[in-house]
Amino acid sequence: MIHVLTLTYLTSRETVVEHMAEHKAWLREHGDQGRILLSGPRPEGGAVIVTADLDEAQVRELIESDPWHKLGLAAYEQLAFEGRNASPGVVTAAEPDDSVLLINVATTDDAAASVSALASAVEHVSATAEGFRGSRLLTSVDGDAIVNLAAWTDQQRFDAIFEDDEFIRRYQEFAKTTTGGKYRLYRTSRVVTPNR
């Protein structure tokens, strides 16, 4: 389950700030280990943390290890939900799993035509392929390249799209709009969060 943790300060802002360095070190440690996906202050005070896919025992251990919790500076409220959909590039598993991220880079003389053709292939995959989690199409600032980031549950399901004649037809139409290209599959090997 994904957990949204809402922190409410139990003491003055000044006291919270005195212990900010320890809390930030804790956030970074768990962010680098893939347990915390997002965190930040709330405009009205307090903070919010969004976890990776953790079970109840893991999220309880996470909360109890926070220096602010140990010192009684913040109370936690918890909301859990099943994270079925994520934007491509967002990995919700705290531990490495079989998921893969496709990065497809193509050079082009007509970025709009290339994006349109590739979007047609990706929309077909979106409607028909098992294991597809989503895609994000990017255009270079100079307009000479496009990038497709697509998330898949595993390599076997990704490989299966090349047995789909309609996908192949659409992908070949996309290839005609490019001057070169190459795709690779990746797995997360390390996460580094901002140290600030």
C-alpha positions as semicolon CSV with decimal commas, in nm:
position;residue;x (nm);y (nm);z (nm)
1;M;0,000;0,000;0,000
2;I;0,103;0,358;-0,063
3;H;0,075;0,571;0,250
4;V;0,012;0,944;0,273
5;L;0,145;1,056;0,611
6;T;0,034;1,393;0,743
7;L;0,255;1,541;1,015
8;T;0,115;1,792;1,264
9;Y;0,359;1,985;1,480
10;L;0,308;1,935;1,853
11;T;0,546;2,212;1,955
12;S;0,658;2,554;1,839
13;R;0,796;2,606;1,490
14;E;1,126;2,714;1,645
15;T;1,166;2,380;1,824
16;V;1,083;2,192;1,506
17;V;1,345;2,394;1,314
18;E;1,606;2,315;1,584
19;H;1,571;1,947;1,489
20;M;1,534;1,998;1,113
21;A;1,881;1,860;1,026
22;E;1,809;1,521;1,188
23;H;1,468;1,502;1,020
24;K;1,614;1,591;0,677
25;A;1,886;1,326;0,719
26;W;1,611;1,074;0,800
27;L;1,411;1,180;0,491
28;R;1,717;1,147;0,270
29;E;1,809;0,804;0,409
30;H;1,462;0,663;0,344
31;G;1,431;0,845;0,010
32;D;1,759;0,694;-0,107
33;Q;1,633;0,350;0,001
34;G;1,315;0,400;-0,202
35;R;1,077;0,406;0,097
36;I;0,981;0,775;0,072
37;L;0,867;0,902;-0,269
38;L;0,774;1,262;-0,184
39;S;0,787;1,489;0,117
40;G;0,749;1,853;0,196
41;P;0,599;2,120;0,421
42;R;0,235;2,223;0,415
43;P;0,158;2,596;0,374
44;E;-0,059;2,593;0,688
45;G;0,209;2,414;0,892
46;G;0,313;2,055;0,935
47;A;0,426;1,834;0,651
48;V;0,325;1,548;0,420
49;I;0,517;1,233;0,329
50;V;0,416;0,991;0,053
51;T;0,568;0,646;0,091
52;A;0,649;0,374;-0,156
53;D;0,453;0,049;-0,152
54;L;0,501;-0,055;0,211
55;D;0,312;-0,290;0,437
56;E;0,169;-0,178;0,771
57;A;0,470;-0,298;0,974
58;Q;0,714;-0,119;0,742
59;V;0,528;0,211;0,759
60;R;0,499;0,185;1,139
61;E;0,876;0,124;1,161
62;L;0,936;0,420;0,929
63;I;0,725;0,654;1,143
64;E;0,884;0,537;1,467
65;S;1,234;0,599;1,330
66;D;1,164;0,967;1,252
67;P;1,357;1,192;1,496
68;W;1,057;1,427;1,514
69;H;0,835;1,137;1,622
70;K;1,091;1,010;1,875
71;L;1,119;1,357;2,030
72;G;0,743;1,409;2,037
73;L;0,762;1,707;1,799
74;A;0,514;1,577;1,541
75;A;0,209;1,351;1,531
76;Y;0,137;1,134;1,230
77;E;-0,196;1,070;1,059
78;Q;-0,198;0,794;0,802
79;L;-0,403;0,732;0,488
80;A;-0,333;0,418;0,283
81;F;-0,434;0,336;-0,073
82;E;-0,354;0,079;-0,337
83;G;-0,119;0,244;-0,587
84;R;-0,240;0,093;-0,914
85;N;-0,137;0,376;-1,147
86;A;0,179;0,584;-1,153
87;S;0,326;0,830;-1,396
88;P;0,604;0,672;-1,606
89;G;0,936;0,703;-1,430
90;V;0,780;0,683;-1,084
91;V;0,879;0,360;-0,914
92;T;0,661;0,276;-0,616
93;A;0,836;-0,046;-0,511
94;A;1,065;0,013;-0,215
95;E;1,272;-0,292;-0,307
96;P;1,394;-0,380;-0,657
97;D;1,140;-0,586;-0,850
98;D;1,098;-0,711;-1,206
99;S;0,965;-0,381;-1,341
100;V;1,147;-0,220;-1,632
101;L;1,160;0,132;-1,770
102;L;1,190;0,171;-2,146
103;I;1,389;0,471;-2,266
104;N;1,351;0,511;-2,642
105;V;1,548;0,800;-2,797
106;A;1,501;0,897;-3,161
107;T;1,642;1,181;-3,367
108;T;1,406;1,353;-3,607
109;D;1,367;1,641;-3,849
110;D;0,998;1,675;-3,759
111;A;0,935;1,630;-3,388
112;A;0,559;1,687;-3,415
113;A;0,522;1,412;-3,677
114;S;0,742;1,174;-3,477
115;V;0,551;1,233;-3,153
116;S;0,219;1,187;-3,331
117;A;0,329;0,859;-3,492
118;L;0,482;0,722;-3,173
119;A;0,175;0,826;-2,973
120;S;-0,035;0,612;-3,209
121;A;0,180;0,306;-3,131
122;V;0,178;0,379;-2,757
123;E;-0,200;0,435;-2,750
124;H;-0,244;0,093;-2,911
125;V;-0,021;-0,062;-2,644
126;S;-0,214;0,126;-2,375
127;A;-0,540;-0,031;-2,493
128;T;-0,414;-0,385;-2,552
129;A;-0,093;-0,478;-2,368
130;E;-0,072;-0,658;-2,035
131;G;0,183;-0,513;-1,795
132;F;0,194;-0,163;-1,951
133;R;0,200;0,104;-1,675
134;G;0,214;0,421;-1,882
135;S;0,427;0,633;-2,110
136;R;0,557;0,986;-2,129
137;L;0,669;1,134;-2,462
138;L;0,925;1,415;-2,450
139;T;1,054;1,648;-2,720
140;S;1,403;1,796;-2,697
141;V;1,422;2,171;-2,646
142;D;1,596;2,197;-2,985
143;G;1,319;1,992;-3,150
144;D;1,565;1,743;-3,300
145;A;1,491;1,441;-3,078
146;I;1,208;1,272;-2,895
147;V;1,221;1,043;-2,593
148;N;0,965;0,786;-2,483
149;L;0,970;0,683;-2,116
150;A;0,744;0,381;-2,068
151;A;0,700;0,172;-1,756
152;W;0,631;-0,204;-1,764
153;T;0,569;-0,462;-1,494
154;D;0,838;-0,691;-1,640
155;Q;1,051;-0,753;-1,947
156;Q;0,850;-1,056;-2,063
157;R;0,534;-0,846;-2,101
158;F;0,731;-0,572;-2,274
159;D;0,878;-0,823;-2,520
160;A;0,528;-0,952;-2,599
161;I;0,433;-0,629;-2,780
162;F;0,666;-0,732;-3,064
163;E;0,430;-1,023;-3,136
164;D;0,144;-0,778;-3,203
165;D;0,118;-0,704;-3,577
166;E;-0,077;-0,380;-3,523
167;F;0,187;-0,246;-3,284
168;I;0,463;-0,338;-3,529
169;R;0,279;-0,162;-3,812
170;R;0,235;0,154;-3,605
171;Y;0,593;0,144;-3,479
172;Q;0,722;0,113;-3,837
173;E;0,520;0,422;-3,929
174;F;0,689;0,603;-3,640
175;A;1,034;0,482;-3,755
176;K;0,973;0,640;-4,097
177;T;0,952;0,983;-3,927
178;T;1,291;0,951;-3,756
179;T;1,653;0,984;-3,869
180;G;1,784;0,739;-3,609
181;G;1,691;0,578;-3,283
182;K;1,767;0,326;-3,013
183;Y;1,578;0,189;-2,717
184;R;1,701;0,024;-2,401
185;L;1,532;-0,128;-2,095
186;Y;1,645;-0,021;-1,749
187;R;1,593;-0,123;-1,387
188;T;1,651;0,100;-1,087
189;S;1,995;0,039;-0,939
190;R;2,024;0,338;-0,707
191;V;1,822;0,641;-0,601
192;V;1,983;0,965;-0,486
193;T;1,761;1,232;-0,336
194;P;1,840;1,606;-0,302
195;N;2,069;1,678;-0,009
196;R;1,911;2,002;0,106
